[in-house]
Amino acid sequence: MKAVGWRSLRWRLLAVVLSTHALVAGVFAFVLGQEVEKFQLDEVQRRSETLRVELAAALTAPVLERDYVALREIVEQLVSVAEIHDLVIVDVAGRELARAVSSVAPGAPEPVIHRFEVALPGATVRVGLDQTAATTTMRAVSRAIALDALLAIVAVAALTLLVSSAWIQRIRTMDRVLDEWTEGRFTARMDGREDGDELDRLAQGFNELAQEVQRKMQSLEAAQHALALSLESVQQERARLMALIDAMSLGVLFVDRQDRVRYANQALRRIWLIEPDVDLIGQPAGEALQRSGGRLALPDHFSRLYRPQ
C-alpha cells in the first residue's frame, strides 16, 4: 500500500469540515455583528426616551422660572452621576443657558457619543449620551461568543479527525487486502459485518468476489493439471509411435493436405537414397522424392507406393 500523505481521505474530510465550519462561523459572526449593533441601537433609543422624560421633569421648572443657578447645578449633577457625557441648554434665541461636560481621564479611549435633543418650553436640551461602557461590554460579549465558536470549531475538527481515523483505518485494511489479492493471495479476507454500514457491505461484496475468483482459479488449476497429464500422455504415445515407425524397414512418408512432407523415417531415406542432411520437412512430396541419389530397382513397384492426393 502506497503512502498518500496529505492526499489521504482523512485530511480531505478534515479540510471540508473546517471549510464548512469556517463558512458557518463567518456567517454567524456577520449575523451576530448585525444583531449586536441592532441591540445596541435599540438600547440607545430606549435610554434616550427614558432620559427625555427624566430631563423634561428635572429641567422644565428651572427653565420657565429662569433660575439659571439651579439650572447649572442640575446640569452638572446630571453629568456627574448619569451616563451623560455633555449636556447643553439653549433658549429659543440660541443663547446658552447652562453647560456641563464630563472630564476624560488622560490616556482613556475616545468616548462613543450618541447625541439627541430634548425640547422644553422655551428651551432645547442638547444631550451627548456616553455609550463607551455599553459598547465595550457588547464588544467583550462578541469576543467571548467568537472565542466559543472557535473552540467549537476546533472541537468539531478534533472529533472529525478522531472519527475519520477509524474510517481511514478500515479503508487502509481493505487496501492492504486488495494488495494481497493483486499478488494472487485470494485467501485474505476483509472485515465486514452483515448488519454494518456501507464499508461493511462493501467489504462483504469484495470478499464474495474474492471467493468466486478463488473458486474459478482452483477450477482452472485443476483443468490445467488434467490438460498437462493428457498432453504428457499424448506425447508419450507419440514418442512410442515415432520410435516404432523409425524401427520399421518399410519407408514411411507423412504428408498434409497440401501434399507437403511432415515426416519421413530413416527407412524411406535409405530406400530412396536421400542424404541424411537433406531437410524434407515442408517440401512438396514429389520434389522430396526427386532428391533420390540413385535409381531404384523395380521402379514400377515403388512408384505404386506413392500416390499424391
Residue pairs with C-beta under 8 A, 6 or more apart in sequence:
1 172
1 175
1 176
1 179
8 168
9 164
9 167
9 168
9 171
10 161
10 164
10 165
10 167
10 168
13 160
13 164
14 157
14 160
14 161
14 164
17 156
17 157
17 160
18 153
18 157
21 152
21 153
21 156
21 157
22 153
25 149
25 150
25 153
28 149
29 146
29 149
32 142
32 145
32 146
33 142
36 138
36 141
36 142
39 138
40 131
40 134
40 135
40 138
43 134
44 114
44 129
44 131
44 134
47 83
47 129
48 114
48 116
48 127
48 129
51 82
51 84
51 118
51 127
51 129
52 116
52 118
55 78
55 118
55 120
55 125
55 127
56 118
56 120
58 74
58 78
59 71
59 74
59 75
59 89
59 120
59 123
59 125
60 120
60 121
61 67
62 68
62 70
62 71
62 74
63 71
63 89
63 97
63 120
63 121
63 122
63 123
64 121
64 122
68 97
68 98
71 89
71 97
71 98
72 98
72 100
74 98
75 87
75 89
75 98
75 99
75 100
76 100
78 84
78 87
78 100
79 85
79 86
79 87
79 100
79 101
79 102
80 100
80 102
83 129
83 130
83 131
83 133
84 102
84 127
84 128
84 129
84 130
85 101
85 102
85 111
85 113
85 128
85 129
85 130
86 99
86 100
86 101
86 102
86 113
86 127
86 128
87 98
87 99
87 100
87 125
87 126
87 127
87 128
88 96
88 98
88 99
88 125
88 126
89 96
89 97
89 98
89 99
89 120
89 123
89 124
89 125
89 126
90 96
90 97
90 123
90 124
90 126
91 97
91 122
91 123
91 124
92 122
92 123
92 124
97 123
102 130
104 111
109 132
111 130
111 131
111 132
112 130
112 131
112 132
112 135
113 128
113 129
113 130
113 131
114 128
114 129
114 131
115 126
115 127
115 128
115 129
116 127
116 129
117 124
117 125
117 126
117 127
118 124
118 125
118 127
119 125
167 199
170 191
170 199
170 203
171 199
173 190
173 191
174 190
174 199
174 202
174 203
174 206
177 188
177 189
177 190
177 206
178 206
180 188
181 188
181 210
181 213
186 210
186 211
186 213
186 214
186 217
187 214
188 210
189 207
189 210
190 203
190 204
190 206
190 207
191 200
191 203
192 199
192 200
192 201
192 202
192 203
192 204
192 207
193 200
194 200
194 204
242 263
245 252
245 263
245 265
246 265
246 266
248 265
248 267
249 267
250 267
251 264
251 265
251 267
251 268
251 269
251 270
251 271
251 272
251 305
252 263
252 264
252 265
252 267
252 268
253 261
253 263
253 264
253 268
253 285
253 288
253 289
253 306
254 261
254 262
254 263
254 264
255 261
255 262
255 285
255 309
256 262
257 309
259 284
259 285
259 286
259 308
259 309
260 282
260 283
260 284
260 285
261 280
261 281
261 282
261 283
261 284
261 285
261 288
262 281
263 281
264 274
264 280
264 281
264 288
268 274
269 275
269 276
271 296
271 302
272 289
272 291
272 292
272 296
273 292
273 293
273 294
273 296
274 280
274 288
274 291
274 292
274 293
275 291
275 293
278 291
280 288
280 291
285 306
285 308
286 308
289 306
296 302
